[in-house]
């Protein structure tokens, strides 16, 4: 009997201990529990969103690392004079996260208001796509408000190679529609602009305010222009950009031509520069947040839970693009495969591999990656990337190739997100837009770009103007 009583003592003591612990817990004010859980939640969210607010406060923002060839005339004569690239980047405090910068890309930094003039470009194979113009005369008050470019006009022209789709996770949640990184209209009138694509508008407006003319080159099947041929754009399709640039160079032979590409548009631009080398009639170019190597990128986007979410949303955007051109893709691609796709690799297998005769999606990614073409870039090129880009991994950046090419200067920051780089307390501007504008302005004022003017044969293209 005594033995049984002795064995029950630990369990009784344990019960009394838990009762005492519960009694003590009930004595703690509920407000303290709320504060404790809030701290735990905030800490978890801080690390999950990769917030770098305190890091920025302690280190004074992100340093801009410049990678270039020691003998580079582009650095010595141009980039060395760009003060923005030699100062630190300070992220907007309440956007100190690559995911917030990316998800809120089109909701922060209110875009300037202006109207484009639309041009429909008809290529030699019958393909049709939109060119959206903003003339400097449309934003700079002057006595002669003429929005026509004369053939002998010497005003610089900037061609913007728009991204493939408008990647905006927040926009997808809010509007149940996702477009990946695009200057793309799902609206009837060019004068009616929703809150999306604000970074393109910031770039276009700030460039026009500098006294330059700007044209945004949309892709086939986008911006409200239907397919008129069996060819669709893809991440390595450089023909349309080449034809537009050659056409502008032939028609406005006295005007210096520059180009800016963002995201997939940057990959297409760099690939074009490498493919055509010294025959490129550009005075200079800038590539922002390029994926560089799409094979590495496709692995990265499926690596972690957060990246998988981006990959899922990317695929939703691609499927939305296919649905908006359903007749075209039902005839030329694997429509059942498109609808069943859950990842962009599956989508590319159903679309690009079918339409362009690639054996696998990996084969296509190797073909369209711009990293392999950086050695042959012959015009001054500024490339801007950040190391915390949640969409385009820094693992794909061709550091060695950029360092070998005297025409390339690679600027990297530790933070910035995908095409974000918001700055200022209220996020009124994007750092990369200011950096690109300064680079192109300094480049235009030097003699570095002049040797890149070449003579190209005019391709058999036609255009018609559509003003709305």
CORFENRA-V444848 format. One record per residue. N is the residue number from 1. PSI is psi in whole degrees, 0 to 359 (NA if undefined). NEAR is the number of other ideal C-beta (glycine too) atoms within 12 Angstrom. Layout:
N;PSI;NEAR
N;PSI;NEAR
This chain:
1;317;7
2;325;8
3;319;8
4;320;9
5;323;11
6;326;12
7;337;12
8;346;14
9;315;14
10;319;12
11;322;14
12;318;14
13;323;14
14;318;13
15;317;14
16;325;14
17;315;14
18;325;14
19;318;14
20;319;14
21;319;14
22;321;13
23;319;12
24;320;11
25;322;15
26;342;13
27;344;12
28;131;15
29;144;11
30;326;12
31;325;10
32;321;14
33;316;15
34;316;13
35;318;14
36;311;16
37;324;14
38;320;14
39;317;14
40;316;14
41;316;15
42;320;16
43;316;15
44;315;13
45;323;17
46;315;20
47;327;16
48;319;19
49;0;27
50;46;28
51;138;28
52;31;34
53;308;24
54;324;13
55;318;22
56;321;27
57;320;14
58;325;9
59;358;18
60;39;13
61;189;26
62;133;29
63;147;22
64;115;33
65;126;25
66;125;34
67;123;30
68;165;33
69;134;25
70;334;14
71;14;14
72;120;27
73;335;26
74;319;43
75;312;35
76;319;21
77;344;26
78;293;36
79;327;40
80;339;21
81;1;20
82;102;33
83;326;16
84;322;31
85;351;37
86;8;20
87;169;21
88;153;21
89;121;41
90;114;32
91;150;40
92;124;32
93;315;22
94;5;19
95;29;36
96;61;35
97;134;33
98;330;40
99;321;34
100;319;35
101;321;46
102;314;44
103;329;33
104;19;32
105;320;47
106;9;41
107;347;28
108;163;34
109;80;36
110;123;20
111;148;28
112;153;25
113;128;18
114;168;29
115;139;24
116;159;40
117;124;30
118;138;30
119;132;36
120;121;28
121;121;41
122;114;28
123;173;31
124;335;20
125;6;21
126;357;17
127;147;31
128;137;36
129;168;43
130;140;39
131;123;42
132;119;44
133;145;41
134;115;40
135;149;36
136;328;32
137;343;27
138;343;30
139;342;28
140;116;24
141;131;10
142;164;13
143;325;7
144;88;12
145;77;13
146;121;16
147;22;26
148;137;19
149;122;30
150;151;18
151;332;15
152;12;11
153;137;24
154;6;19
155;127;31
156;147;34
157;131;43
158;122;48
159;123;50
160;116;52
161;102;50
162;153;49
163;170;48
164;311;43
165;166;45
166;98;47
167;107;50
168;93;43
169;317;36
170;320;25
171;326;34
172;319;28
173;320;16
174;316;17
175;357;21
176;28;14
177;131;28
178;131;35
179;133;42
180;115;46
181;51;50
182;150;47
183;83;48
184;134;43
185;129;30
186;40;28
187;161;18
188;326;11
189;143;16
190;344;27
191;349;17
192;110;16
193;126;28
194;181;24
195;352;24
196;167;35
197;32;41
198;328;36
199;326;51
200;319;48
201;323;35
202;314;43
203;311;46
204;313;44
205;315;36
206;327;37
207;317;43
208;325;35
209;341;26
210;357;30
211;13;25
212;159;40
213;145;41
214;140;46
215;128;44
216;122;47
217;106;49
218;168;43
219;165;44
220;141;39
221;11;41
222;173;42
223;30;39
224;7;31
225;119;33
226;163;20
227;139;32
228;8;22
229;176;23
230;359;19
231;135;26
232;159;36
233;160;44
234;180;37
235;345;49
236;11;37
237;103;36
238;354;35
239;316;31
240;317;42
241;317;46
242;313;33
243;320;36
244;314;43
245;317;45
246;320;34
247;314;33
248;321;42
249;322;34
250;320;23
251;322;28
252;67;27
253;340;24
254;349;19
255;125;31
256;137;37
257;132;42
258;163;46
259;145;52
260;131;52
261;143;48
262;137;52
263;234;48
264;326;48
265;327;50
266;321;45
267;315;47
268;318;46
269;312;52
270;320;56
271;318;41
272;316;42
273;320;44
274;323;36
275;319;28
276;357;29
277;238;22
278;352;20
279;359;23
280;123;40
281;34;40
282;149;49
283;340;42
284;168;47
285;163;50
286;137;51
287;123;51
288;124;51
289;48;51
290;143;53
291;341;51
292;294;45
293;105;35
294;340;41
295;313;31
296;319;24
297;322;43
298;328;37
299;320;24
300;318;31
301;347;35
302;13;26
303;311;18
304;170;17
305;314;13
306;316;26
307;325;28
308;325;20
309;315;26
310;318;39
311;321;33
312;316;26
313;324;38
314;316;49
315;324;36
316;321;35
317;319;40
318;320;47
319;324;36
320;320;34
321;317;41
322;320;38
323;326;22
324;345;27
325;45;31
326;316;20
327;318;16
328;311;30
329;332;32
330;330;20
331;325;16
332;341;26
333;181;34
334;91;23
335;322;24
336;320;15
337;324;27
338;312;34
339;331;23
340;347;15
341;138;31
342;353;22
343;153;28
344;335;45
345;319;32
346;323;29
347;314;42
348;327;41
349;321;31
350;332;32
351;288;39
352;316;41
353;325;29
354;315;30
355;327;32
356;6;26
357;44;12
358;140;24
359;315;15
360;167;20
361;324;33
362;322;23
363;317;22
364;316;31
365;321;36
366;321;22
367;321;31
368;359;39
369;133;34
370;344;48
371;325;41
372;349;25
373;359;35
374;330;41
375;333;24
376;6;26
377;126;42
378;3;31
379;155;43
380;124;44
381;125;52
382;124;50
383;131;51
384;127;50
385;159;47
386;154;42
387;350;31
388;20;35
389;118;42
390;355;42
391;314;48
392;105;49
393;141;32
394;347;32
395;337;21
396;351;32
397;127;38
398;74;33
399;310;25
400;316;15
401;322;31
402;323;39
403;331;25
404;329;21
405;121;35
406;347;27
407;354;44
408;135;46
409;122;45
410;121;43
411;122;43
412;144;36
413;159;39
414;328;29
415;164;42
416;338;47
417;191;48
418;104;52
419;13;53
420;270;49
421;40;49
422;146;44
423;160;35
424;157;20
425;318;14
426;10;14
427;53;30
428;344;20
429;170;31
430;130;43
431;317;41
432;330;46
433;316;40
434;320;32
435;318;39
436;316;47
437;317;36
438;317;30
439;312;47
440;324;44
441;313;32
442;318;32
443;317;41
444;331;31
445;352;21
446;178;26
447;3;18
448;323;32
449;346;35
450;328;19
451;352;19
452;359;34
453;120;22
454;166;24
455;126;13
456;150;24
457;139;15
458;125;19
459;161;24
460;80;15
461;156;30
462;152;19
463;152;25
464;146;15
465;136;20
466;109;22
467;132;19
468;NA;20
